Amino acid sequence: PQILFGLFIILPLIFFLYLILPIDPAAKKIEVSPPPNYCHDERDIMFSRQRLQPGTNRFDEYYQTHPEKKALDDAWRAKPGLLNPKAQFYHPLYFNASDASFDTVAFFHPHVQPQTASEKQEVQAEQVSRFIKDWLLRSGAHSVGITRLQDYHLYSHRGRQEPYGAEIQKEHEFAIAFTVEMNKEMVDSAPLAPTVLESADQYLRAGMLAVKLSTFISQLGYEARAHIDGNYQVICPLVARDAGLGELGRMGLLMTPALGPRVRIGVVTTNLPLQTDDYQPDNSVIDFCNKCKKCAYNCPSKAISFEDRQWEHGVLRWKIDPEACFGYWCAVGTDCARCMKVCPYSHPDNLMHRLVRKTIRKNSMARWLAIKMDDVIYSKHPPARRDLL
């Protein structure tokens, strides 16, 4: 009996110690991807192609250049569309409120690049960087980072704002990236109507913070540009990753340490002297996504790959199917967010989940166990929350 009692105590203790110790052979085997060696053309993204009007020269020219996209785009054009009253998940209050928030973001578009004050004030990079971070956090941002602006952060050509097709030049040296949290209860309703309102509201909050920051910097006498919903010149997840705010996951979104993909991103580029943050590749996230695949299992459009990362244009990455993803949006009328909802990293930032996140960052067995337990506790296919409707 004493031996059995000892084993009952000792074996769980050994297992617990194994889980919390930094034993991570899986992460050490993961290949770190080099940075991209090319720039994306904004004209190719779904939100730009959505704006193409049949019968116009711009429409004809685009599909003459990209005939392989015509049939794919015709398929989603035949569906009702995002926030359309005929869409499957239409809700008059949530959809119109979402439209109102997106329309309010558009009010900021003329103000993304404020006029720079003629007198340049002398600042210390370390001091102003710390001030900006503290200010944004007090203003509602969840995390803030700074990086040097790279060519691959920028789109090659404009696709949503005029002049359409204009080449985008690298004019600034630094980029400030920040995240804003998306409400967990609203995201849990994905893919139903409340989640698109939460997206719209957080794009609005990110836009307000970005324009406020760019205005502040311009008043100091330095060039600055806010990059907000509908008026980007940069690819926000790449900038945010390089600013140390997270890693890119299987679903193609930024995976932040505390909230996973449950964030929206804002960026301000500038020539203001700043102190940059270091990007440290987090192979624990890549290993977790390799094992988990919960977003792929739950994707209604099957747009998320089950495969390992693939090399494309010199980058090792997971590639989603944007036409399938956007096609589902056009059918249901929301921006889905099902992948964001089911991701184990999206759980609330409380004591229990902080402990889990800390453990899985350094132990591959803990990651395996966390994935299994997430399915047991929260279900492998968690249902959409409906009590907000």
N, C-alpha and C positions, 0 to 999 in steps of 0.2 A: 504493500500500500504506500509506503514512504517513497519508493522509487517511482510509482505511478504519479503520486502527488508532485514529486520533484519534476518529472517530465511535463506535467500539466502546467507548471509554473515556468520552467526553463525554456521549453520549446517556443511558446508564444513570445517570450522575452527575446530570444535569439532572432525570431522572425521580425519582431518590431525593430530591433537594432539593425538588422539587415536592411530594412526599408528606409531608415533615416540616415544611414551612412552613405557617403558620396561614392557609390559603386555604380558606374555608368559606362559599361563597355559598349553598349549600343550607340550612344551619342558620339563616342570617340571614333566610330567607324563611318560616320556620316560625312560625306563630301560637302565642303563649303562651296557654294556657288560663287563664281566671280561676279562683279557688277556687270550690268548689261553693256553691250558694245554698240548699241543702236538707239535711236529715238522712235517712239511710237508716233504715228500720225493721228491726230485727233479726229480727222475726217473718217477714220475707220471704226471708231467706237460706236456703240449702238445709239447713244444719245445724239450723235451727229447724224447718223443715217436716218434716225427717226424724223429729223427735221426736213429731209429731202422731200420735195413736193413733186409728185408725178406730173409730167408735162412741162417741167421747167428745164432750162439748159443745164442747170447744176445737177439735177437728177439724172438726165441723160448722160452727161459727161462722167459722172461717178460710176455708173454701171457699165459704161463702155470701157472704163479703165479696170473695173472689178466685176466682170460678168459672172464670176463664180458666186457672188453674194446676192445676185438678183432674185433667184428662186427662194433662197433662205429668207430674204427680207420681205418678199411678197407674202410669205406664209404668215409672218406676224402682223403685217399690215392688214390682213384680212380679219384680224381679231379686234375687239372693241378698243383696247388701248388703256394705258395707265390712267387711273382716276376717271374712267368713262362710266356714265350711268348704266350702260348696257353690260358692264363687266360682271363676272360671276359673284364677286364679293362686294358689290356696290353697297354703300351705306351713305345716305344723304348727308348726315352730320359729319362723319369722319372724312369722307371724300372732299366735301366742300371746305372743311377746316384745313385739310392738307393743301388744297389748292391755294387757300389764303396764305398759308405759311410760305409756300413756294413763290407765290406772287410777291410777297414781302421781301424775300431774298432778292428777287429781281430789282427791287428798288435800290439795292446796294450796288448793282452792277456799274452804274456811272461813277461810283466813288471808290473803286478798288485801287486806283492809282492816283492818290491825292497830289496836288501841286506841292512841290518841294519848296520849303522856305529858303529865301535867298541867303540867309546867314546860317552857316554851319556851326553848330555848337560842339565844343570839344567834349568828348566822352571817353571813359575808360571801358574797354571791352568787357572786363570781368564784372564791373559794377552795373553797367546797363543790361548785361545778359541776366544777371541775378534779379534786377528790378523787373524786367519783362516777364520772367518766369513767375515771380511772386505775384505780379499784377494779374496775369492771366489766370493763375490758379485761384486767386481771390474773386475773380470775375466769373468763375464757373467752369474753367477748363479742368480736365481731370489729370492730364499730364502734358508736359512741355519739353521739347528738346530743340537743339540747334545743330545744324550741319552746314558744311560748305556745299553750295549749289553745284551740282554736276550736270554735264550735258545730258546724260540719260534721265535726269529728273524731268526734263522739259519735253513737251510734245514737239514734233518737228514742224507741224503746220497747224494753223487754226482750223477748227471744225464746227464750233458752235457760235462764236462771236465774229462779227465782221472786223476786218475784211476776211471773208472765208477763203481758206487756202493760203493765207499769208504765212511766210516762213517765220518761225519764232526764234528770236535771237536770245542768247544768254547775256543778260544785262546786269545781273546782280551777282554778288559773291557769296552771300549767305542765305539760308532758309531757316525760318522759325516754324516748327511744326507743333501742333497741339491736338489733343483729343478732347471730345466732350462725350459724356456718358449717355447712353440710351437707356431709358427706364426699363427695368427688367420685366415688370408686369405687362407693359405695352408690347415688348418684344415677344413675350410668351404667347401672345395672341397670333403670332405669325402662322400662316400667311394671310390672316384676316385683316379687316380694315384698320384696327387700332395701330398696327405696326407701321403703316405708311404715314399716319399722322405723326408718330414718334420720329420717323426719319425726317419728315419735313420740318418738324420743330427743332430738331438738333442741327440740321443743315442751316436753319435760320440762326440758331445760337452761334454756331461756328462762324457763319458769315458776319454776324455782328461783331464778334470778337476780333476777327481778322481785319475788318475795315477799321475798327477802333485802333488796333495796333498799327496798321499802316499809316493812319492819320497822325498818330503820336510820333512815329519815326520821321515822317515828312516834316513835321513841325520842328524837329531837331535839326533839319537841314540835310537829310539824307533821303535818297530815293527809296521807295518802298512800294510793293504791290501786293494786295490781298488776292488770294486764289480761293474762290468760293463757288458754291453750287451753280452750275450753268456758265461759269466764267473762269475756267482754269487755264493756266498755261503749263502747269506741272502735274505730274502723276503723284497724288498725295501719299498713297501707301509707300511708295519708294522713298520719298522724302522723309516720311515719319520713321521708317525703318532705319535709315541712315542717321537720323537724329537720335537714335537709341530708344525709341518708344515701343519697339516690339519686333516681331518676326513675321514673315509672310507664311500663311498656312495653306492647307490643302484647298480651301474654298476661295483662295485668292485675296483674302482680306488680311488686314493687319491684325495680328494676334498680340494684344497687349498683356503684360504680366498680370495685372489685377482684374481686368474685365474681358479678356479674350477679344473676340471680334465685335463686342457690343459697344462700339464707339463710332463716332463720325470724326473726320479729320479736317482741320483747317491749316492753311499754310500762308505765311507772309515771306516774300523774298525781298532782299534789301542789300544796300551797300554800307549800312551801318556796321562799324567794327564790332564783332561779337566773339565770344568765347564758345567754341564748338564742343559738342558732346561726342563721345566715341561710340561707334556701333560695334558691338560684340556679338557675332553670330551665336544664336541660341539653338544649338543642335537638339536640345531636349524637346523643343516645340516640333522640330522636323520629325524626330523619332516618334513623338506622340501622334502626330498626324499620320505618319506611316502606319501605325498600329490601329488607330481609332476608326477612321472612315465613317463616323456617325453622320457627318454632314452629307456624304455621298449617299448613304443608305436612305436618308430622309429627304433628299432633294426631289421635289415633285416633277421637275423637268429632266431629271437625270443629266444635269449639266456639269456635275462635279465628278471628276475622274476617280476611279478606284485604284488606278495604276500608281506606280512610283513616279517620282519626279522625272521629267524628260529634259534633254538638252534642246534648247531652241534659241537661235541667234546668240549662241555663246553663254546662255544662262540655263542653270539647272532649276526647273520650276514645275509646279503643277499648273496645268492649263485647263481652264473651264471652257464650256461651250457657250459663248455669249449669246448666240442666236436662240438656243434652246432656253436659256435663262430668261432673256428678254421676251421671248414668245410667251412664256408662262405669265410674266407680268402683264402682258397685253391681254391675256385671256381673263385673268382674275381681277385686274385693276389695281393691285397693290405691288409694292416692290418685294414681296414674298418674305425675305429674311428668315426663312425656315432653317437655313444652315446656321445662322447666327443664334437662333433660339436653342437648337439642340446641342450646340457645341459645349462640351464639358468645361471649357475655359470661361464660358459666359455666366457661370453661377455667381451669386452675389458675393461681394468682397467682404465676407464676414470671417470670423476667427477660424471656423472649421475649414472653409474653402481656402483661406490663406495658408493654413497648415498643409493642406493637400498640395497646393501650388508650390509651396516651398520644397516639399518632399519630392515631387515629380521632376523638379528642375535638376536634381542631382542623382536620381536613382531610377534605373530603367525598369526594375521589378515593380517599383512603386507606380510607374506609369501604366504598366500592364494591369496592375490591380485596380488603379483608379478608373480605367476604362471599363473593366468588368463591373465594378461597383456602381458606376454611373448608370449602366444599363439596368442593374438590379433596383436601384433606388428611384431613378427618374424614368425608367423604361427605355428600351432601345428605339422606340418610335413614340416620343412624347406627344400627346394630343395638343391641339391648339387651345389656348385658354379662351373661353367664350363668355365669361361673366362681364366683360367690359362692353359687350355689344348692347 
